[in-house]
């Protein structure tokens, strides 16, 4: 009986360690959320830049086609 009780005590999780682990996970979660928000902001900016660049490329192609037709 004493062995079982001792075994349960040894196998029981340490509440202090669990609290520390919960704090660590909370901090990591906050860090990852901040990083995610930063990446979303960067993604939005890059998407806007890509759209503008694509529009510029389309305009340049159209202009080049017109120039080629005019010279021929």
N, C-alpha and C positions, 0 to 999 in steps of 0.2 A: 504494500500500500504506500509506503513512504517512497519507494522507487517511482511509482506512477506519479505521485504528486511532484516529486523532484523533476521527473521527465517533462511534465506539463509546464512547470515553471521555466525550465531551460528552453523548451520549444516555443514558449509564448513570446510574441514580438515585444521588443523594447519600446514602450510608449514614447520615450524621449527620441529614440532613433526614428520612429514613425513620424513624429512631429517635424523633425529636421528634414526628413525626406519629403514630407508634404510642402514645407517651406521652399526647399530646393526646386521641387517640381513647379511650384507656383511662380518662382522667379524665372525659371526656364520658359514657362508658358508665356509670361509677360514679355520676355526678350523675343521669343518667336513671333508673338503677335505684333510687336513693334517692327520687326524685320519684315513680316508679311505686309504690313501697311506701307512700309517704305518701298518694297518691291512692287506693290500695286500702283503706287504713285509713279514710279519709274516706268512701269509698263504703260500706263496711260500716256505719259509724255512721249515715250517711244512710238506708241501707236499713232499719236497725232503727227509726229515727225515722219513716220512711214507713209501715212496718208498724203501729207503735203509733198513728199518726195515722189510718190507714185503719180500724183497729179502733175507735178513738174515734168516728169519723164514722159507722160502721155502728151502733154502740150509740146514738148520738144520733138517727139516723133511726128506729131501732126504737122508741126511747122516744117520739119525736114521733108516730109512727103510733099507738102505744097511747093517747097523750093525746088525739089526734083522735078515735079510736074511742070513748073513754070519754065525751067531751063530746057526741058525736052520739047 
